[in-house]
Amino acid sequence: MAPFSRHDGTLYCEDASLEAIAATYGTPTYLYSRSAIETAFLDYQSALSDIPHLICYAVKANSNLAILNVLAQLGAGFDVVSLGELERVVVAGGDPSKVVFSGVGKTTTEMQRALDLNIRCFNIESEAELLSLAELANGAGCVAPISIRVNPDVDAGTHPYISTGLRENKFGVDVALARQLYQIADEHTALNPVGVDCHIGSQIEETAPFVESLECLLDLVHDLRTIGIRLQHIDLGGGLGVNYQAETPPSIHDYVAVLKERLQDQALELVLEPGRSIVAEAGALITEVLYLKPTADKHFAIVDAAMNDLLRPALYSAWQDIQPVTLQDGESHVWDVVGPICETGDFLGKNRAMVLSQGDLLSIMGAGAYGFGMASNYNSRPRVAEVMVQGETTHLIGKRENLSELWQREVIPSGETS
């Protein structure tokens, strides 16, 4: 069942009216369908049930503790890229032994904490990082499990800001260097090469780039076997796209089927790091129309949500569907939906045909991934509330910030006040 539907013209998430959610929690507010999150994760589990696998949810997509807890209860692993994300997983009840640590700039503090927690694997992105981890592990008297992130120079056909598998991107190493790093790791007493890793980007709409990347990794695995290095898992990252605006990405089952076909008889566990495909379509952002401002050139709908609440449209012109929470009769106009921030780039959607009045509620769809997680306090705006919907029940899972919380970390030096 789709998490959002209309009843008598009003938008619902599961069995909860978005009008009622706005009345209870105010606007702007993020809301997430628990059933949609569970369904997407279980679709991965079902598709992979006949092969060894681990699904590591990419925490960067949405790191709310309640969402992490739901996934931990379902047996998820987690892909983290910072110490903060790692600690969130622990607080939310995640199992550190199912955590993979990605990212190009892991600090020694982050690596030491991950070693202490005995995480499953470090996804290594450079020779310098590998040697730094080896030194830390050696000093701690332990062995660090590692995989090398390979950059296969594959064009994922996505926005340049979320493409990570090309040679000019900062991520991973080329195959030739990867072979050398595996040999270093294999010979080092404090390192244990257990897997190979790859992640080529996000919002990918076809399987061909994944297959090309997988073939590259399998060739490397074969080469390593010839010199006695036998890896246990192959990590293909995440990146499966979702439907924001009539995109037609493969289903989770079709995507996984293509991968499994090429993994037959490989004796390798498949690790995936999905994020967007689990939470994006489970979420929405409710906002209120503050003012309507028609001009000779444009019709502006000024709403109480802004680029600090949902950055994707301003950051890389991402398109997200915007729907009136309750359909109204009247004349439709084409609106630019914009926020109150003092930036021309503060828009949530452009050229949207809707019947609107001041005070109407709008729902920005597909906002479960890279929404609240990328939010900021720009223009000294408090971050918004977050709500999880379960049937007709709603739970506040993220409190709206108070104004005083904006400056709690700040200090006026003694003697500087007038």
Secondary structure, 3 states (H helix, E strand, C coil): CCCEEEECCEEEECCEEHHHHHHHHCCCEEEEEHHHHHHHHHHHHHHCCCCCEEEEEEHHHCCCHHHHHHHHHCCCEEEECCHHHHHHHHHCCCCHHHEEECCCCCCHHHHHHHHHHCCCEEEECCHHHHHHHHHHHHHHCCCEEEEEEECCCCCCCCCHHHECCCCCCCCCECHHHHHHHHHHHHHCCCEEEEEEECCCECCECCCHHHHHHHHHHHHHHHHHHHCCCCCCEEECCCCECCCCCCCCCCCHHHHHHHHHHHHCCCCCEEEECCCHHHHHHHEEEEEEEEEEEECCCCEEEEECCCCCCCCHHHHHCCCCCEEECECCCCCCEEEEEECCCCCCCCEEEEEEEECCCCCCEEEEECCCCCCHHHCCCHHHCCCCEEEEEECCEEEEEECCCCHHHHHCCCCCCCCCCC
